[in-house]
Amino acid sequence: MYGTEERPGDSERTAFRRAEKKFKLYYDDGSLKSSRKKKQAKPVDVSDVIDYKAISEAYERGGELPAGVVAGRCGFPRPVFCLEGRPGFYFIPGALSLEEQCQWMRESLLSFPQPPNRTNHNAIYGPLQDLFAAAKERKVLVKDESDGDRPTWKFVDEPEVPLRGNGCTSYSASALLRKLRWSTLGLQFDWSQRNYDASLPHNKIPDALCQLAKRLASPAMPKGEEFRPEAAIVNYFASGDTLGGHLDDMEADWSKPIVSMSLGCKAIFLLGGKTRQDDPIAMFLRSGDVVLMAGEARECFHGVPRIFTDRDTAEIPPLELHFSLQDDCFLLEYLRNSRININIRQVF
């Protein structure tokens, strides 16, 4: 899911892969060789990346739109942008208030990974309770194999970890938090079968998130219909993480949009065409931006080749200020190096 396995020569084989390679994070060779220097990212040319924040600000001042960009209001206090040649794609810059961004970042870390919701850790460790709290308290996940064929995992304080050689395997909770890549809300997605499994236990999507998704989805909905949020996948990105080009094609009715909310560090989003050979359009995603993909846009390959975590490029000072005032240093430290994406779907 994060990135796509590449065979020799694949990176140059399609237009989409060439774009992924162009924007991917690479480090300067000199900084890699020195253990004393902080790794320096190689410069990347972003001159052709669409910046909807700048477009929106200019448009509100009466400026002209770039070629191929169309604007509407759709009942929102700020413009909703579309792209010629990509019907069903909508971009709403700054759609989420600062308070909403902070609320859903917090929920994404404290609530959404909680069982019975599933995460990428389930396959190895089973359901993990209170991962974020355990990481904040510097706890350790311990595998107790003393019960023979039924090993169990639990978080314990670090001094309680048995010495090596006593039949105990352990991992720091903070490392597991950094390796958290996805969690699922509502109807659970079975990654091994690539379908939704209604038989899996799950919590319903929180009502506040459902109401928000319904409001945000309205520009992309068929006339007279209301969006029904039934499942959500939360993606967690750290520096260097990517989301390889893919289609979201497991839902029954593609006329209903995927509602995608961006939180945390800035990223580059690639919107391709119906084949990987089509040249993708690159655009910045900032915290609070919302993307809708419905109809024909659901048939377009898309992905995230780059997350910006450097202080000068992440563009998160308002979030930093908010969490620093709340005296939540651990969440603030996570935020400074991470991006979270909540994408909400109508399954049936």
Disulfide bonds with the S-S distance in Angstrom:
none
